[in-house]
Amino acid sequence: RIDSVDRAAVRAADIVIVNTHLRQSVGAITTELAAAHARGAVLRAVGTGYEAAYLRVGLEYDPRMHRYFDAGGVDNYMSVLRLALATRRPQRVE
């Protein structure tokens, strides 16, 4: 169950990695994903079930991340995080 704390965390995150196998959960946070993307957050998808419609909210499928995610294990999940950090957009200065 996704609650207001989860929604706020997604909106405020600089990097969001989503398991798209959980389609119902992804659908429940599209507004928050779009808000995070509009702020400049990096949104990446791993897992099965990626849909082209997710691009509308800025959620991009990354096959490299998916391979690490699919293999499982702490070292591979750390590789997912490293890839996300390497693709992070520069922070905007206002």
Secondary structure, DSSP 8 states (H G I E B T S, - for coil): ---HHHHHHHHH-SEEEEETT-HHHHHHTHHHHHHHHHTT-EEEEESS---GGGGGGT-EE-HHHHHHHHH-SHHHHHHHHHHHHHT-------
